[in-house]
């Protein structure tokens, strides 16, 4: 299969590229980085491009059997008005450009969204049919998903991945958390009572393969492990995996003063369930946080 990946040089994109190449697919990576760590691999083509702008890169999308759309500026940076615009444009403009380049039946678009779709809903269990939130990230996620689903008008099969926090070795959220715990300064964020939805990188990659292969997979899927935990319990599990205490809290006020509006993402409570993946027969390798962290933390 010919597969194009936007955001292919990011944390998830690099791991997915490696996996798809190992499985024998021909992969074209798209992104703004000057190079890609796998660009010398066989059956891989790297195209440096600003995917928020229409351009010759769209030919790779048109020629692909499937597109995995991962592009988007990180949300874990202090939000100015200008940076919020970049968060929006990197997702919305790229997705619209991808959709405009796709044509014909038998094409597949697997497009990223996030559990931020739900906003903060306390202890409410959230499945794919649950109502969206109303904050900045929730509104963006709704619009982002609608932009991807426009490809259905062209006969493209579209599946949406609502990512929880991705746990993987060598980068991502876990790499940001480990230094504090190594310094015996790790602990819960805010009250720690908020629900924390997460997924092990291995399961995320396997779930993407699952959606690519399953011909009836359409619409939104929660990419979260079944073992959702409160944030304080996640901190405790991470401390235990590292042989460190998890007793130094980061108070909500301090987080908001230090990080601004983005602190709300860390303090949001999202008790998300992967109902559709499970109903469709996907099996999680790391369903609980203890096994996930034991695999990732050394």
C-alpha positions as CSV (number, residue, x, y, z in Angstrom):
1,X,0.0,0.0,0.0
2,X,1.2,3.6,-0.7
3,X,0.7,5.6,2.4
4,X,1.3,9.3,2.9
5,X,1.8,10.7,6.4
6,X,1.6,14.4,7.3
7,X,3.5,15.4,10.4
8,X,5.7,12.3,9.7
9,X,8.8,13.6,11.5
10,X,7.0,14.1,14.8
11,X,7.0,11.7,17.8
12,X,4.1,9.6,16.6
13,X,4.9,10.1,12.9
14,X,8.4,8.8,13.1
15,X,7.3,5.7,15.0
16,X,4.5,5.1,12.5
17,X,6.8,5.5,9.5
18,X,9.1,2.9,10.9
19,X,6.3,0.4,11.6
20,X,4.7,0.8,8.2
21,X,8.1,0.5,6.4
22,X,8.8,-2.7,8.4
23,X,5.4,-4.0,7.2
24,X,6.4,-3.6,3.6
25,X,4.4,-0.4,2.7
26,X,5.7,2.4,0.6
27,X,5.6,5.6,2.7
28,X,5.8,9.2,1.8
29,X,6.5,11.5,4.7
30,X,5.4,15.2,4.7
31,X,6.5,17.9,7.1
32,X,8.4,21.1,7.7
33,X,11.6,19.4,9.1
34,X,14.7,19.7,6.9
35,X,15.2,16.0,7.1
36,X,13.8,12.8,8.5
37,X,15.6,10.2,10.6
38,X,14.5,7.4,8.2
39,X,15.0,9.2,4.9
40,X,17.7,6.8,3.8
41,X,15.4,3.8,4.3
42,X,14.1,1.9,1.3
43,X,10.6,2.6,0.1
44,X,10.5,5.9,2.0
45,X,10.3,9.4,0.4
46,X,10.6,12.5,2.5
47,X,9.0,15.7,1.2
48,X,9.8,18.9,3.0
49,X,6.7,21.1,2.8
50,X,4.5,23.5,4.6
51,X,1.3,21.6,4.5
52,X,-0.8,24.6,5.5
53,X,-0.2,25.9,2.0
54,X,-1.4,24.2,-1.2
55,X,1.6,23.0,-3.3
56,X,3.2,20.3,-5.2
57,X,3.3,18.1,-2.1
58,X,-0.4,17.4,-2.7
59,X,0.5,15.1,-5.6
60,X,1.9,12.6,-3.0
61,X,-1.5,12.7,-1.3
62,X,-3.4,12.2,-4.6
63,X,-1.2,9.2,-5.5
64,X,-1.5,7.5,-2.1
65,X,-3.9,4.7,-1.2
66,X,-4.1,6.0,2.3
67,X,-3.3,9.1,4.2
68,X,-2.6,9.4,7.9
69,X,-3.0,13.0,8.9
70,X,-0.9,13.8,12.0
71,X,0.1,17.4,11.4
72,X,-0.4,20.0,14.1
73,X,1.6,22.4,16.3
74,X,2.1,21.2,19.8
75,X,-0.4,22.5,22.3
76,X,2.0,22.2,25.2
77,X,3.5,25.6,24.9
78,X,2.3,28.9,26.4
79,X,-0.6,30.2,24.3
80,X,-0.4,33.7,23.0
81,X,-3.0,34.9,20.6
82,X,-0.6,34.4,17.7
83,X,0.4,30.9,18.8
84,X,-3.3,29.8,19.2
85,X,-3.7,30.9,15.6
86,X,-0.8,28.6,14.6
87,X,-2.4,25.7,16.6
88,X,-5.6,26.2,14.6
89,X,-4.0,26.8,11.2
90,X,-1.6,23.9,11.4
91,X,-4.5,21.5,11.8
92,X,-7.3,23.1,9.8
93,X,-5.4,24.3,6.8
94,X,-3.4,21.1,6.5
95,X,-6.5,18.9,6.7
96,X,-8.4,21.0,4.1
97,X,-5.4,20.7,1.8
98,X,-5.2,17.0,2.3
99,X,-8.9,16.6,1.6
100,X,-8.8,18.7,-1.5
101,X,-6.0,16.5,-2.9
102,X,-7.8,13.2,-2.2
103,X,-10.1,11.8,-4.9
104,X,-11.9,8.6,-5.7
105,X,-13.3,5.6,-3.9
106,X,-11.1,3.0,-2.2
107,X,-9.0,5.8,-0.7
108,X,-8.5,6.0,3.1
109,X,-8.0,9.0,5.4
110,X,-7.1,8.4,9.0
111,X,-7.1,11.8,10.7
112,X,-6.0,12.9,14.1
113,X,-8.2,14.6,16.7
114,X,-7.9,14.5,20.5
115,X,-9.8,13.8,23.7
116,X,-9.8,17.5,24.0
117,X,-13.0,17.2,21.9
118,X,-14.9,16.4,25.1
119,X,-13.6,19.4,27.2
120,X,-13.5,18.8,30.9
121,X,-16.5,16.7,32.1
122,X,-15.6,15.6,35.6
123,X,-16.5,12.0,36.4
124,X,-18.7,11.5,33.3
125,X,-17.7,8.5,31.3
126,X,-17.1,9.6,27.7
127,X,-17.6,7.4,24.7
128,X,-17.5,8.4,21.0
129,X,-21.1,9.5,21.0
130,X,-20.7,11.9,24.0
131,X,-21.3,15.6,23.4
132,X,-18.3,17.8,22.8
133,X,-17.0,20.5,25.2
134,X,-17.1,24.2,24.5
135,X,-13.5,25.4,25.3
136,X,-10.9,26.3,22.7
137,X,-9.6,22.8,22.1
138,X,-13.0,21.3,22.0
139,X,-14.2,23.7,19.4
140,X,-11.1,23.2,17.4
141,X,-11.4,19.4,17.6
142,X,-15.0,19.6,16.3
143,X,-14.0,21.8,13.4
144,X,-10.9,19.6,12.7
145,X,-13.0,16.5,12.5
146,X,-15.6,18.1,10.3
147,X,-12.8,19.2,7.9
148,X,-11.5,15.6,7.6
149,X,-15.0,14.1,7.2
150,X,-15.5,16.4,4.2
151,X,-13.4,13.8,2.3
152,X,-16.4,11.4,2.5
153,X,-18.1,13.5,-0.2
154,X,-15.4,12.3,-2.6
155,X,-16.0,8.6,-1.6
156,X,-13.0,8.5,0.8
157,X,-13.3,6.3,3.9
158,X,-12.6,8.5,6.8
159,X,-11.7,7.4,10.4
160,X,-11.0,9.9,13.2
161,X,-8.5,9.2,16.0
162,X,-9.2,11.0,19.2
163,X,-5.8,10.7,21.0
164,X,-5.4,10.6,24.7
165,X,-1.9,11.3,26.1
166,X,0.5,9.2,24.2
167,X,3.1,7.4,26.3
168,X,6.2,6.3,24.5
169,X,9.9,6.0,25.1
170,X,12.2,8.8,24.1
171,X,9.8,11.6,23.7
172,X,6.3,12.9,24.1
173,X,4.6,13.5,27.4
174,X,6.6,10.9,29.3
175,X,9.9,12.6,28.5
176,X,8.5,15.8,30.0
177,X,7.5,14.0,33.2
178,X,10.5,11.9,33.9
179,X,13.0,14.6,34.9
180,X,10.9,15.8,37.9
181,X,10.4,12.2,39.1
182,X,14.1,11.5,38.8
183,X,14.8,14.6,41.0
184,X,12.3,13.3,43.6
185,X,10.0,16.2,42.7
186,X,7.2,14.3,40.9
187,X,3.6,14.3,42.0
188,X,0.0,15.0,41.0
189,X,-1.1,18.0,39.0
190,X,-3.6,20.2,40.8
191,X,-6.0,18.1,43.0
192,X,-5.0,15.0,41.1
193,X,-8.6,13.9,41.0
194,X,-9.1,14.7,37.3
195,X,-9.3,11.7,35.0
196,X,-6.3,11.0,32.9
197,X,-6.8,9.3,29.5
198,X,-3.6,7.8,28.0
199,X,-2.5,5.2,25.4
200,X,0.8,3.3,25.0
201,X,2.6,4.1,21.7
202,X,2.5,0.4,20.7
203,X,-1.3,0.3,21.1
204,X,-1.7,3.6,19.2
205,X,0.3,2.3,16.3
206,X,-1.5,-1.0,16.3
207,X,-4.8,0.8,16.3
208,X,-3.8,2.9,13.3
209,X,-3.0,-0.4,11.4
210,X,-6.3,-1.8,12.6
211,X,-8.2,1.2,11.1
212,X,-6.3,1.0,7.9
213,X,-7.1,-2.7,7.4
214,X,-10.7,-2.7,8.6
215,X,-12.8,-1.7,5.6
216,X,-15.9,-0.7,7.7
217,X,-14.0,1.5,10.1
218,X,-15.4,5.0,9.8
219,X,-16.0,8.0,12.0
220,X,-14.5,8.7,15.4
221,X,-12.5,6.3,17.6
222,X,-11.2,7.1,21.1
223,X,-7.5,6.2,21.1
224,X,-7.2,5.6,24.9
225,X,-6.5,2.6,27.0
226,X,-9.4,1.0,28.9
227,X,-7.5,1.6,32.1
228,X,-8.2,5.3,32.5
229,X,-7.0,6.5,35.9
230,X,-7.1,9.7,38.0
231,X,-4.1,11.8,37.6
232,X,-2.9,11.3,41.1
233,X,-3.0,7.5,40.5
234,X,-1.0,7.9,37.3
235,X,1.6,9.9,39.2
236,X,1.8,7.2,41.9
237,X,2.2,4.5,39.2
238,X,5.0,6.5,37.5
239,X,6.7,7.0,40.8
240,X,6.5,3.3,41.6
241,X,7.9,2.3,38.2
242,X,10.8,4.6,38.8
243,X,11.3,3.7,42.4
244,X,10.5,7.3,43.4
245,X,7.9,9.0,45.6
246,X,5.1,10.9,43.9
247,X,4.2,13.3,46.7
248,X,5.2,16.7,45.4
249,X,2.0,18.3,44.0
250,X,1.9,21.0,41.4
251,X,-0.9,23.3,42.6
252,X,-3.5,24.5,40.1
253,X,-2.7,28.2,40.8
254,X,1.0,27.7,40.2
255,X,0.4,25.8,37.0
256,X,-1.9,28.6,35.7
257,X,0.6,31.3,36.6
258,X,3.5,29.4,35.0
259,X,1.7,28.1,31.9
260,X,-1.3,30.3,31.3
261,X,-4.3,29.0,29.5
262,X,-2.7,25.8,28.5
263,X,-2.7,24.7,32.2
264,X,-6.4,24.0,31.7
265,X,-5.4,21.1,29.4
266,X,-3.4,19.5,32.2
267,X,-6.1,20.0,34.8
268,X,-9.1,18.9,32.6
269,X,-10.9,15.7,33.6
270,X,-11.6,13.4,30.7
271,X,-12.8,9.9,31.6
272,X,-12.6,8.5,28.1
273,X,-13.5,5.0,27.0
274,X,-12.3,3.3,23.8
275,X,-15.8,1.7,23.2
276,X,-15.6,1.5,19.4
277,X,-12.1,0.0,19.2
278,X,-13.2,-2.7,21.7
279,X,-16.5,-3.3,20.0
280,X,-14.7,-3.7,16.6
281,X,-12.4,-6.4,18.1
282,X,-9.2,-4.4,18.8
283,X,-7.2,-5.9,21.6
284,X,-5.0,-3.7,23.8
285,X,-1.6,-4.9,24.6
286,X,-1.2,-2.4,27.5
287,X,-4.7,-2.0,29.0
288,X,-3.6,-0.8,32.4
289,X,-1.1,1.9,33.4
290,X,1.1,-0.3,35.6
291,X,2.0,-2.6,32.7
292,X,2.4,0.4,30.3
293,X,4.8,2.2,32.6
294,X,6.7,-1.0,33.4
295,X,7.4,-1.4,29.7
296,X,8.4,2.2,29.1
297,X,10.4,3.2,32.2
298,X,13.8,1.8,33.0
